[in-house]
Amino acid sequence: MKKHRVFNKGEYVYCLLTSYTDPDMIIPVKGIIIDTKWDLVNPLYKIKIIKFYDNINFLKKHFFDMLFKCSFDKRSKFLPLKAENFSRVIDLEERLNEKDSHRFHVIVESVMCTKTSPELKELFNRVQFFLISRNLKEIREYSARAFYKGPFSIDSIPEFNKRFKAGWEDKFKKENLDIDKYLDTLS
């Protein structure tokens, strides 16, 4: 079993926010731990969001429509914020840190928390890679369906692999990843 770091009240953490409405959407943030709920397997943290790493357009499209747990023992809810009230990320960050900031605290699982920004970036990249790969597998399967003849149709899985390699092989080489082994994992 992989161990993860345990944090204390008052510590700054870098987290991935997830939502019950869209669990595949992850939003990287920096926060401060306000409270903890101990669990042997997966402690929970109530955090105050201090910084977002996405731009305001992305946040308007996703963050405001997400349900978050705001208390340890209560149901998920929408944060009482409206996307149209914010034109910059800094405006949103300032709103989340006003004197009524307790209204915007969110619960984060310990496995989604790191101590440093580089660790958060690594965690975010691993989770995104998994999510993209899962979706690519579905796209490959949907595109290769015999009855489908639209603009995304392909005749076979090897054709998908060839087209994928033509578009992404340089990125895989840059990351020292074997694209053929990767494509085999999509099966």
Secondary structure, 3 states (H helix, E strand, C coil): CCCCCCCCCCCEEEEEECCCCCCCCCEEEEEEEEEEECCCCCCEEEEEEEEECCCHHHHHHHHHHCEEECCCCCCEEECCCCHHHCCCHHHHHHHHCCCCHHHHCEEEEHHHEECCHHHHHHHHHHHHHHHHHHHHHHHHHHHCCCCCCCCCCCCCHHHHHHHHHHHHHHHHHHCCCCHHHHHHHCC
